[in-house]
Amino acid sequence: MDPIQTVHVKLMASDLLSSTVWPSKPPCFTRKGRPISRAETVGVVVSHERKDKFLRFLVDDGSGCIPCILWLNHYCLTSHGGSSDLDLMAEMTLKQSEIVQLGELVRVRGRITIYRGMLQITVRDVVVERDPNAEVLHWLDCIRLAKQCYDLLPAVTLPRSVLNPPQDGSDR
Amino acid sequence: MEGVQILSVSDLLRVSRPLTGAASLRSSSSSSPPSKRSKLQSIQENPPDAPLLLSDPNPNPRIFSPLKRPVLLIGIIDLFREDVDHCCMSRNQCLSFSDGSSRICCSVLDLDLEIIGREVHVLAWNFVPFKDKKGGVLEVIRWSLPASEAALELAASLSIPSTSSSQDTNLISRSRAFGILRSISPVFSVPCAKQSRDQKNSPCGNLFDAGDSIGFLADVLTCSCELCCNSSSIADCHSSVKENTCHSFTKSMFVYFLTPTSWWRPVLCKLIGKLIIVSGLKKKLIFVGGKESYVMFVTTVKSVVSLPQFPMKVKPLIGRPMSPSGGVYKGVVTGVYMQGMAVELDGKVWLLVTDPQLAPQHCLRVGAVVSVQNFHWVHPKFSWTRMLLLGTCTRTSIDIESFSLSETSCRSRSQSQSLLGKLIDSLTFSARFWVLLLISCFKRKFAMIFSDKEILGSKNKEGLVQTYASNYLPSNAFQSQHGMFMNFCKHDQCPCRSESSLEPLKLAIPISNFISRCEAKWVMMLSQKQQVTEIVGRKHCLDHFICEGISNCCMIRRIISSEDLGFVLMGALKVSPSSGRLQLVDATGSVDVVIPDLLSNNIDQNIYEVKSYKLVLEGLPMQLDHWQYHFDEPLLCRNIFKHFSYKRTLNQLSVYVQFYLGDTTCLNVASHVPSFMVGSNNLKSSGTEMFHLLLVTHKFPANDNFQDEVMSDSSSLFADAFVFPYNLYFRETNEDSQLAEVMQDNQKSKSDFIDHQKDLTEEWSKQPRLVNSSSRIPLTASRNSCQDFERRLCNIPCSHSFTFRRSNLHGSLLPGYLCSGHSSAVQGLLANHPASRILLEFKSDSFSKYQLLRLGAYYILKCSNKGLLCYVEDCECLARGKVLVDSQTNLWSLSFSFDEIMQHEPAQDNSSGVSSVIVGGTTSFQNELLFLQSLDQIQGTSDVHLHLSVGSTEPMKNEMEAVKHALTRFLAMSGCILSVSSCVQIMMGELIRPSGITDPQSSKLLQGNQISLNGDIENVHMYDCKSGSCMSFQYVANGDRWRVCNICIHVNDDHQMVRIRGGISRCAYPVGMGPGANATFHRVLVTCTSSRRPELVLTPISFIVINSIKEVDCQHGKEVFLPSSRLSMLDENFLNTFSLSLISQMKQCVDSKLVRFRCRVVAIHFLVLESHPTGSARLQSGRQFKMPEVKIPLAGFVLDDGSSLSCCWADDCQAETLLRLHETSCQAFFCGHKFSGRAGNRNSQHTIGNQLERILKKNHRVIIRNYGAVPDLSCSDLTFSFDSDNIFSNSEERLLRFIILNACCGSILNVLGNKLDSDSLKQLDSELLESQASIQSLQNVWVKEVWDVNPLNEARNLLL
C-alpha cells in the first residue's frame, strides 16, 4: 500500500480539486497516479451553512475553495443505542462546529469524498489557527511535500475496484 | 471658702508628686444629689476628716493626682531676690511662692504687677515636683487677693524694696522710658575685667562696687510726640495716656536693667507688648566691641516700672506673619526633645530654643499652650524632609498660655559648656537643628558601640558628633558670634539670611528608621501601582509566569539613588552570623549591603559613612490594602528624636544597599598594618617574612550547620585555591633606618588620629578613599643592590615595590619550586609548572573571612617557615594539600600592577566551539547595578598591592614575562565560564548521544560534567520546599526559617534559555538573586533526567555569584505562559536548527541521527498513566494552574506529517505535550454531562487534571490500548486495564477517552526524535507490539523533544 494513502495529504485546493476521481465504491482519488484518501488544508472560512445534521463550509486557501462538511448527526446514532464513544464524539464535533466562523483561519483534516460530482472533505477535526502565518507555512509545506514525496514515487497498481467505477458518488 | 482646706507649700513638697487642686470645686451634693449608695461610697472614699494628702503607696509620677476636695494655697508671690539661684530658671522665668513654711518656684498665668510681693489666694493650681524631689514648681491658674489686701489700693509697679519706704512717685529722675515693651533679653553678665577696661565709658562701674555686672536689656518703643517728649514725670506720662490716644510708638529705646533690677525679668517678660513706664533711668552711651556705641538707659536703685493708670489701646506689635522675624505663634506643645532645645508645636512646627534661659522650662511640657513672640521663620534645607522652624534669638519670648496636665516631668537644662555646646551655638538655625538631630541619631546608632562621652565629647575633647558635624557642615553654616549687646541691638541683621545659601543637609539616620522608610516607600509605590491598575480597568495586577503548570508571581525590583532619598547611611560592616550576608550595622538594626569593590576579607570595626549608594527594593506585587500598612513616617523629626519603635512588617520585601567602598568615608580608623608588621620585635626577631600566593578558584557554599560547628570544632567551610609558583618575600631592607622611618610614619599617623581626629577626618572627607595613592610613602629603593643580594641567594625572578595599604614596604617574588639551571629555563619551568591545588578550610570562627573571599582573587598567606628556601612541595603550611584558616590566620588580598598595562585575558578554549564569558563588569548601564567590580579596577582596596616594574636589562624583562605568563595561565586555569548558548551546545551533546531505553536504576544517580555558566536570570521560583509549606519567592530571599530550598532558575542570554534546578542552602542564597540579575553559576552539573533530557543541576558544591542586577517591573495583568516544551530548556531557535525531514525519509537515516519533523497526532495506540510518586519535584500545593500529578512512563502515538505515518514513543514531558495535557488539565469536565471545555472554572474539583489525579490515585496505573484503525478518529476500540481491583467506572473511562480524542485533534507540533533501533524495540513490551499489527509496519521513533510550531520562523527557514 502506498504510504500516502493512509496520511492526510497536504495539497493546495487547486491541486486537490483537480485530483482524479475513480468511480469505485467508495470512490478512489489519485493525484499523479498515487492514491490519496485523506487531506489536510489550511484556509479562511468563506462560506458557512449550518443545518441540524451537518455544517457545510468553504475553505479558501488562496488557490481555490475546498468544500468541507462536518457531520453533526452523531446524536441520531447515539439515540438508537449508540456507544458512549459516539456520544463523546458528538459533543466534540458540536464544539468544533462552533469554532468554525466566517473569516476564521482553520486547519481541516478529513477524508476526501465526493458529493454531486464535486470533491469535498468530510471533516475529521478542525482547528482554528491563531497565527495567520500558518497559512503561508501550509503553502510551503504543500510545495515541499509535493516535491519531496507526492511527486516522487511512481504510481502503484490500482485495486480492481477502481477499474469499475460506480455510477454515482456517495459522500459517506 | 467654707469647707476649703488650706494646704501649705511644705505639704506639697512632702508629698512630692504631681498634684492639681482648686478651691472652688463644686460639691457633688449641691449640683445633683447622688444616690444613697454613691453618697455612702463617696464618704467612705473621702471621709471629711481623712488626711487630704495621704501618701499614695503606689504613686504614678506621670499622672497628676487631682485633689477631690476644695483646697487653697495662701502665700506670697514674689521675685527671687537672693543672690543664690533657687533654680536654674529663677533669674529669667521663675517667680517665688512662699507661705512661711517653704518656698518654691511659681508661674502665674495672668500675672498682675500688683500681686508681686503680696499675699494671694491661689484658687486653681498645679504642682509639679522636680526630679530630685527637692523642690517643685507651682503653676498658678487662678488667684485672688484676700479681702484685706484688696482693700489696699497700691500702685502696680516694680521697685527696689530697700528704697520702697522712701519711694517717691514724683522722683525727679533724669531719664525715663515710656512706651511699649517690645522685647527683652535673657539675663546675662558682663565680666568684671571687661567692665574695668571699659570703665571710662561704661556706667556700670559707677553703679556696682565689684563683681560681674548682671542684667538684661529691654527694647521699649517710645512715642516721639510732643506730649510724651515734654512729660517730665510719671504723672505726666499717665496724663498723656489719658489725654492723647494718638501716640505712635515707633522709636526704639534700649533699657539696661542692671542688678538689682535684673530680678524683675520674670515679671517684665509677662509685660511684653504692653505699655510700661520705666522711671529713674540714667542715660549712658555704651560702646560695644570698641566700635559700635548705643545710647542706653540704665536702671538705678530708684528705678520703677509701672503701668499706665488708664487703659490704652495699643496696636499689636507683631510683624507680618511670614516676615523673617517677628510675629506670634501660638500652639500646643506636642513634643519636647533634646533637653528642651527642640520643641514640637501642633505636631508640625518646630521651635528651636537656642538659649535655655529663653523658655519657661518648668512649664514647657507636652500639652501646654505656648505663645512665641519675636522669633525667626526658617525653612531648613533638609534633603529628606520639609519642615517649618521657629528660631529663637535673644529677643524671643516664650510665654505659657495654658499649663499642661498631660506631662509631669519637669525639665531643667543648664547652659552647656562642652565643646559640642559651643559648636552648636556657633551655627545657623538649620545647621543647629540638624546637629540636634544628628546627636539623637548618633546616640541611637552607637548606643552599644560608643559611650555617651565618646559620642558627645566633653569640655576638652571633641566627640564623634562634633568631629563629624564640623567636617560635614559647610562654612556658611557657621555664623559669627557676638555678645548679647550686639545680638540684641543689631537684631535687624537677621541670621536667617545665611540659611538660604546653605546646601541641603543630609542626615545619617538610624538603620531602623531607614528600613521602616523603605517599607513605607514600597507600600506607597505598590498602592500607586494599584491605583493606576484600577484606573485602567484591570483588577488583577498580579503578574504571573507559569512554569510546569505552576503559576509563579513575578517580582518587582526598584533601584533608588541616594540622591533621591536625601539621607546618608552610617554603620559598621559585619557579616551576619545567621544569614552570612555582609551588612551595615548600627545599634538599631542592620541592612544587607553589596560592595562591588570590596576585596579585603578583613573587615574591621570602622564606622563608614555612605553618602552615595543605591537602594534596592525587591518584592512581590501583592495586593495591598494600604490602610493595613500604616507607617508613622520614620523620617519625621520626632521619630528621629524619640525612640522609634520599629517592627518589620513586610516579610516579602527585600531591602539592600549597594555602594562602593571607595566612595565611603571612615569615621574612626583602626590600624591597617597588620600587627606582625607593626610589631618591631616580631619583625626583628624573624628578619624575613614569607607569603604564599593563592588564587581562589572556588568556594564551596556554606551549609547551615556552621553555627552548630562552633562547639564541635569542625568545619564545613571550604575553598579551592591554586598556589602560585612564586612566593612573596617580605624583608628588611638594607636601609634599616628607612624601614624604621616607614614604621614610624605609620605609628605617627595612627597617633595623629587620636590626637588630631578632626584634622584627619577633614583629610578623609577630602580624600574619601580608604587607601589614598598619594598618601603612599614613596620609597627610592636601591633596586640594584637588592637584586644583587637576591640573586646571590637563588633565582630571583624580579624585584618590586610592595605596598601594604598605606605603607610601602620592600619585598620580592621568589620561585616557589626548587629549580636549577639557566635562568630562562627556570622561568619557563615556573611559568608552566603545574598548579598546586590546595583546599582552604575555614574554621567556624573565621566565617566572615570565608564569606568575603572572592572567587578569582589573589591572596597572600603567611608561611610558617622561616627563611627564604621554602618550597611549595615541602612547606608545612601546605602539607596534605590543606590549609586551616582560623581567626588568627590572615588572608590578605593581593593585587598586581605592572609598569606596562597588562591584559588579563583568560585563555579561550575554542576547540569545543564554546565561548567563555569575562565576568566582573567595568561599566554599568542605566538602572543596572554592578555587584562585582573587575579586579583590575579595584587595586586600591586590596590589602596588599604589588607593583612589578620592568627592569632595564634583558634578564629582568624575561623574569617579568615569566611572571606575567604564570598569572595569565593561572587565570585561565581558574575555570572557563560559559555563556548560555555555549552551555546549550554542551547540553545538546548530551541529547545527541544515542539513547535507547536506559536502565532506570542507573538514571537515579546524578552523573555528568561540571560547568560554570554565566547568564541573565529570567525567573526564579521554588518547586519544592522541605519546610513542607508553600513559600513565596521573596520569603525565601528574606526568611530565616528555612535551611534548604529547591529552586528553579531560568537563565538566558540573548539567544538561549536554560533552566537550573536544585537545592540551595540559606547561606548560599546570594543577595539580589532574582529576575533581572546577571549571575555566574559555578560548578553546576550537566546531567540527564530520567527521561534522558539534559538539565543543569545545582549540587551542594555549586556556588552562585551575582554580578549585576537591573530594575524589574512586570507588566500589568500579563500572564506569561511557558509551554511545557519551553521548559525543555532547549531554545526553540536551537531546536529549529535540526534539519526538517519527512517521516517517509526516515528509513534512510541512521538510527542515532536526530530528525525533526512537523506533524500531528492522529491516534494513540498505547498509553500508560501512573500516579506521580510522592516527594516529586512538583509542588504539593493547591495552586490553580498546576499540572496534574501524572506520570507517563510510556506512550505510543501515531503521528502524521503528510508523507507517512509513524509510531512515536515518548514518555514524561514529551508524552504530556503530545497528549496536550497542559491545555486540557485546567478545563472543566463533567462526567456524564457535557464538558465545558473552557478553562474558566479553574478552582473546580471537576477539572480534567484533578479528575485524572483521582483516577490514578485510586487505580495507581492505567494502561490503555487502541485496537482501532490507525488514521481514523475513534475510541471505540480502546481497552483499559489497571493495577487495582477497583471497578473502572463509565465516567472515568469517558474522561480517558476524551483525553485521547482531544489529543488527536490538536494542531501541528515539532517533534525531534531518532529511529528506535532493534535492541531498544525489544525492550518494549513484545506483547504490545504483537497485538497491534496495524502499527507494526510503521516507522518506530523515540521522541526526544516536542515543541510548538512558530509558523513565521519556520516559513522563513523553508524559504532560506
Interface residues (C-beta under 8 A of the other chain):
Chain A: P3 I4 T6 V7 H8 V9 K10 R38 E40 S83 S84 D85 L86 L88 M89 E91 M92 K95 Q96 R107 R109 R124 D125 V127 E129 D131 N133 A134 V136 L137 L140 D141 R144 L145 Q148 C149
Chain B: L1142 S1144 Q1145 R1158 R1160 V1162 D1200 D1201 G1202 S1203 S1204 L1205 K1234 F1235 G1237 V1270 P1271 D1272 L1273 S1274 C1275 S1276 L1278 N1290 E1293 R1294 R1297 F1298 L1301 N1302 C1304 C1305 G1306 S1307 I1308 V1349 P1351 L1352 E1354 A1355 L1358 L1359
